[in-house]
């Protein structure tokens, strides 16, 4: 049977591109989305038209009951799990920290941090060789913002990705003897809709002159790194990070 992969936030951007590449590499997919139903349906249609196995599941990754229901659907549909890409993420409008409120911080941490923790927990339960699983791989989609800090834009988002980095290191150590590898990619400035959510759709083009490679990156370039970390080719790599940021 083909390997089974859950990709959160698969309806758009990096998640959708990761889904296309994973399907091409033979994975069976659970594609999670929240609001973008039409985009998710179009992606599913394209994949199934191409003969790939996939199903959609609408869930807010920040909600425990919804994440648990999504994993039960994977259990029913495929009866196994080999990988998780913790990709779903949000940022809010660019702002100094002094002008932010706790409701915003809670939203940012609920989805970027609690969502990644919840999905990782349910994946470990199913993949751990200690509980009858066959092992597997988790790839967290962090951000170079965790290292740069996101000043005047979104220090909260950067801090949330810092928490994801710490989880990557700690969980990799916890489950290293359970057949599960945990790694992260750290994208830089990638052309997706996330920048419009921050209030500046043209952000990548404004900042690309600060990138040593003098350009923004593409979702497919991030997807390649994610697929490598999921694959057996990275079999001795855990608790590691790949910057996909053109050197920035
Ligand atoms: P995007 O185009 O805005 O896509 C975000 C995806 O996350 C969408 O599929 C969205 O689904 C999903 N999502 C948001 N909230 C969700 C929730 N509560 N539950 C489930 N799914 C949810 O963003 P992107 O740039 O591809 O970002 C993907 C990941 O890369 C994020 O973790 C982001 O932080 C990270 N990243 C991006 C960049 C960049 O420059 N683009 C840089 C560094 C890191 P719906 O639309 O269906 O709601």
Boltz pocket constraint, residues with backbone or C-beta under 6 A from the ligand:
constraints:
  - pocket:
      binder: B
      contacts: [[A, 8], [A, 9], [A, 10], [A, 11], [A, 12], [A, 13], [A, 14], [A, 15], [A, 32], [A, 33], [A, 34], [A, 35], [A, 36], [A, 37], [A, 59], [A, 60], [A, 61], [A, 62], [A, 86], [A, 87], [A, 88], [A, 89], [A, 90], [A, 111], [A, 141], [A, 142], [A, 143], [A, 144], [A, 145], [A, 186], [A, 187], [A, 188], [A, 189], [A, 190], [A, 191], [A, 192], [A, 193], [A, 194], [A, 195], [A, 197]]
      max_distance: 6.0
